[in-house]
């Protein structure tokens, strides 16, 4: 019987997806306020789920930052929290966004 490192297993399970994701490219905008100014950056998703997305946006943010995500296909808006920031690539930063109470049909598909 193989040895299972219980501590590592529990740590990995913290990051297991709560809901399935699907690969889907959706144009989106991320909006935030900085120094009393409304700012916006446009990007796209790599994958989506009912609770969030992995997006590429040409703006880096601090994990925990509160944002607004605009689905540019249907103009629906959801408050979001940045829960993960990956690497910066040619097209921008990898951002893991958790949607907070998104409106019905936010992604315009059934998830």
RARAUR-V294964 format. One record per helix or strand of 2 or more residues. SS is the DSSP state (@ for helix, = for strand). FROM is the first residue (numbers start at 1). TO is the last residue. If there is no record, write none. Layout:
SS | FROM | TO
SS | FROM | TO
//
This chain:
@ | 6 | 13
= | 22 | 23
= | 27 | 34
= | 37 | 49
= | 52 | 57
= | 66 | 71
= | 77 | 89
= | 92 | 100
//
